[in-house]
Amino acid sequence: MDASTPGVRAVQLIERDDRERKVIQQELESLGFQVEAFASLAERAPDSGECVLCSVDGLGPRWEELDELLLEMADGTSVVVLGRAPAMPQAVRVLKAGAVDVLCKPVGLPELRRAVAEAFERTEAERQRHARLHALRQRLERLTAREQEVFQRLITGQLNKQVGAELGITERTVKAHRASILRKVAVGSVAELVRVATTIEFGCQELVTRATNGGQPVLAEPTEPHPLTA
């Protein structure tokens, strides 16, 4: 089966144990997925998969080694983590960082199918969201410097007269700029302009929040030994 075949979805599997890697790979292939299997995170190319299934246990990556992988989720990569009896604090950390799920090994086929399907759905949703944000930013980039100034004031609720007084232009000129802005951004009212600005602002904030945690790694070193890494 070729990943380029229409309808085939590719999964990247990270599992250091040869036997378990083969078992999970066969299970994924039996579900109709194309599988790229690696023994370590270092073997895969960053930002190269729609869905990454990463095993975290005594032979595989430690929890803190997932930082780089989980940071990719800000760019649309969906991650499912596998482990044996994962402790709740570490599982919560991973899920807060944006992982689709944390599964306990051995994983049954129905559960595996559900998690991978959800991962692909999330990847598609993220890509569509990124595309929408990109399209909105492109529309705003069409605005002239003066239109940008008018736009920034309109979305804060200022009236045409207030915008004109602040910028030193007539109310009639403000109305002309407003009409041009609405046309370029492809909306019909100032209220819709506000929604565009809010969508872009919240979208950017969410990406930053998911990629960082106060400037610290997404997953910190556990203070207590973890059953999967001890």
Summary of the structure (lengths in Angstrom):
residues: 230
radius of gyration: 23.5
end to end distance: 38.3
largest distance: 75.3
contacts: 680
relative contact order: 0.13
helix: 55%
strand: 12%
